[in-house]
Amino acid sequence: MTPRWHPDRFADRLPFLRRRARLVAAVRAFFQARGYWEVETPYAVPAPGEEVHLRAFATERLSPEGRRERLYLHTSPEFAMKRLLVAGAGPIFQISRVWRNGEGGALHAAEFSLLEWYRPGASLESLIAETYALLRAVLPPVVQCRGVTTDLADYERITVAEAFARHIGADLLACGEDAAALAAASGERLRPGESWEDLFFRLLLGRIEPHLGRARPSFLTHWPAAQAALARRDPADPRVAERFELFVCGIELANAFVELTDATEQRARFLADRARRAALYGSAEWPLDEDFLAALAHGMPPAAGIALGLDRLAMIAAGASDINDVLWL
């Protein structure tokens, strides 16, 4: 195969790459105009994150005295940026390289770029409005990617429970975390060993996501509390978390939270996630991020934040069909 640096092969990607460069400049201008500070945080960290199914790249730091320290390439700058919120740095944004081992495909790369931003005092509603404003500022009014055309003149906002009712006919919240009840409500046969979470994502990926972010962008909000991750539970309905995902051109583009600031609850969630990761993969692998939990305990301001796949945004801006089209090498 011709190497990616070969002038002929590079020339095929150059229009996409130039569009990416203009997009990155527009993103920076958008946040600077809104009073955000651009920050940079370490890529090699002692604990790369606690999401159960993400696999990290391991490395090692050798000190001049010969001490060895196990480090990992981060899967997101989220923990570091929240430490900066505790320190008083916000509102902040970062365009960061991140690594997730074992990923690949037309929409996934093992090394890619995330745009993350956090604003103290922001709500779910204000973050949705700001994210939509970003789309309008850096993309043309109508975008086309991977055979899907999306008009940015308006957007759809739909809760996860509403999406299950509309596309599956199931009352998701009434089923709780009962896999058998959800299977019965959705007309699906529960597979051997399938958990509630497994079935939830099978239904979401297979029967709901194909309807999202097509004619217009979709904000899928208010996820079940079991999928809260780092998000705060909704004070009005603790069955759900203040979280949304954004879909454009049928592509999942971003994941956002009103941030959990309770260190005790966050520790409990981390420990549960670590137990699940150990059960699935044989080890929790890295130590619990006690420094992050200490920062939360010190006092993180109420805030909302979002991680947006910059390479996918570049694909949408350029009309590229594969993530490799918008990667320089």
N, C-alpha and C positions, 0 to 999 in steps of 0.2 A: 504494500500500500504506500502511496506517496505520503511522505511526512507532512505534518500540518504546517511546518515552517516553509515548505516549498512555495516559491512565488506563485505558481499557477493555482495551487490549492488555496493559498492565502487570499488571492485576488477574488475568489468566489465568496469569501466571507467578509471581505473588506467593507462592503456597504452596510452589513449588519453591525460590524464593529464600530464604524463611524457613527452609526445611529446610537449605539450604546454609549459612546463617549459624550455625545450631545445630551443624552438622557441623564447621565451621571452629573453633568454640569447643571442641568435644570433642577435635579433633585436637591443638590447643595444650595442652589439659589433659593428654592422654595423654603427650606428650613431656616436659612440665614435671614430671610425676609420676615420670618415669624418669630425671631428672637431665640432660636435654638443655638446651642454651642455644639460644634462637632468635636467629638472625643475619640480617643484611641485607647483601647485596653489590651492587656496581654493576650496572646494567642495560645501560649503554652501555660497550662494551669494545673493545679493539683487535683481538681475535681471538675470535669467537663460538663456536668449537667446530671439530672436525675430522671430524664424520660426513659421509661422502661425499655423501649425497643431501639433506642439509638445506640450505635456502637461507635466508640471513639478510637482515634489513632493514638498509640502510646509512644512516648519518647523518654529521654532521660537527660537531666541537667547534671553536669559534672563541675563541681566547684574547683577553684585553684588549689584548694587543700586536699582535693581528691574525694570529697563527699559526693555521693550519688543521690539524686532525688528523682523519683518517678513523676513524670508529668504527662499531660494529655493535651492534644490539640482540641481547643474548645469546639463544641457543637453549636454554640450561640454565645454572644457577649452579654447575655441577659443578667447573669449574676453580678458581673463586674459593673455593669451600668447601674444596677440597683444600689450597689455600694456607693456609687457616685451620687445617687439621689439622697442617700443617707448623709453624705458629706455636704450636701447643699449645692450640687453642681447644676441641677436641672433647670429648665428643659434642655435635653441633650439628644443628639442623634449620632449614629455611627454607621459607616459603610465598612463592613468587616468581612474578611475571609473566614470561613468556617469549614469544618471537616466532619463528615459523617461516614464512617467506614461501611463498606458493603453496599453502597448506593450507586445506581447508574441507570441510564435509560434516556429517553428523549426529553424527560422533564427533570431528571435527577443527575447530579454529579457528586462524586465523593468529596471534591473541594469546590466550593461555590461562594457566592457573595450574598450576605444578608444586609438589608437596610433595617436598622432598629431605631425607634425613637420613643422617648418617655417624657411625659409632661406632668409635673406635680399638679394635683387638683383637677385633672381631666376626668370626665365621666365616659361611660360607654357611648353616650350620644355624641359628645363633643369629639371623641376619637373617630367615630364613624364619619362625622362631618369633615374632619380634617383629612382623613384618608381619601375620601371622595374628592376633596379639593385638590389633593396631590395628583390623583388620576387626571383630573381636568387640566391641571397645570402642565403636566409633563407628557401627556399623550394627545394625539389628535382626537377630534370629536367622535370619530367612528374608528374602531380598530378591528383588524382581522388577523387571526392566528390559528393555525392548525385546522383550517376549514370552518371556523366559527367567527361570525361577525357580531360585534357588540357595540351598541350605541351608548355613549357616555352621557347622553342628555338627562338621564334619570337613573335611579337605582332601585333595586328591590331589597327590602329588609324583611327577613322571615326568621322566626325562632326555630330551633331544632324540633320542638314538639309540633309546631305548625307544619313543618316539612314532612314529618312522619305521618301526620294526619292527612295531608294533601296527597302525597305520593304513594303511601303505603296503606293508609286507612287504619293506622294503629294509634292508640292513645299511649304514647311512650311513657309519660310520667306516671300514669296509673299502673303501669307494669313494674315500676320500681326497678330494682336490679335483678329481677327474676327472669332468667333466660327462657324458661319454659313458657311463662306468661307472654313474653315478647314474641316468641315464635308463634304461639297460638294467635295473638292479635295481628300478626303480620302475614299469617297464612304460610309460614315457612316451616320446614322440617328441621328440628334442631340436630345438628351433626354430632357425632360421637365426640365427647370431650369439649364441645363448644361452650364457652362461657358467655355471660351476658355481654361483656365487652366485645368478644369475637363476633357475636351476632349483630350487635349494634353497628359495628364498622362494616360488616358484610352488607347490611341493609343500606347504610349511609353511602358506601362507595358504589354499590350496584344499582340502587333504585332511587336515590335522591340526588347525588352529585351530578349525574348526567343531565339534570334539569336546571342546574345552577349556573349563573354567570354567562348566559348565552345571549339573548336579545339585549339584556342590560346587566350591569354588575349586580351581584347578589352578596349581601351581608347576612351570613347565617349566624344567628345570635342565640344566647341563653342556652348553653350546653348543659346536659345533665351534670349534677354535682360530682358524680364519679369520674367525669372527664374535666374536672376543674383545673387540674395541673397546678399552675401558679396563680390562678385567678381567684378572686374573692367570690364567695357565695352571694347571690342576689338577696339583699335584705328584705325584699318584698316576697320572695319565694325561695327559701333555702334549698329546694329541690334542684335548683339550677345555678349555674355560675355565670358571672358577668364576663363572658368570652364571646368573641366572634371570629369567624373565618370569612375571608373575601375571595370571591370567584369572579374572574373576568375571562372572556373567550373560553369558558368551560374549564379554566385552569385555576386550581387552588393557588392563590397568590400571597395570602397573608394570614397570620394568626395573632389575635390580640386579646389582652386581658385588662380589666380593672384589677390592679395588682393586689394580691394578698399581702398584708403587712403584719399579720399576727405570727410571730416567731414560733409560738407553741404549736399552732395548727400546721404551719409549714413543716416543722420538724416531724410531726406525725405523718404527714403526707409523704415526706421524703423516706421515712422508715418503711412505710407500706410499699412504696415504689421499689426501694432497694430489696425488700423481701421478695417481691414478684420477679425482679430481674435476676436475683440469685436462683430462684426456683426454675426460671426458664433457661438461664444461660450458665448456671453452675457457680456463679460468683457475683457479688455486687461490684467487684473489681477495684474501684477507687474509694478512698475514705469519704465519709460524710463531710460536706463543706461547712465546717463549724464557723469559719470566719464569716460566711454569708449569713448564717443564722444569728451570729453575734451582731452583725450590722442591723438585721431586722429588729432584734431585741432592743438595740440602741434607739431605734425609732426611724422608720422610713415614712416619709410623708405620703398621704393618700395620692395615688397616681394611676395613670393608665399608660400602657405601652404596647408596642406592636412590632412584630418581626415580619418583614416583607421580602420575598425572594427577588433580589435585584436582577438576577439573570433571567428569571421568568418575566419580569417587567420589561426587560430589554427585548425578549422574544416577542412580546405583545407589541411593543413600540415599533419593532423592525419587521414584523410579520414573519419571523423565523419559525421553522417547524421543529427544530431540535436545539436543545440547550447548548450543544457544542458549536452551533453557528454563531453564538454571541460570546464565546470564550476566546480570548486572544490566543492562547495556546492550550 
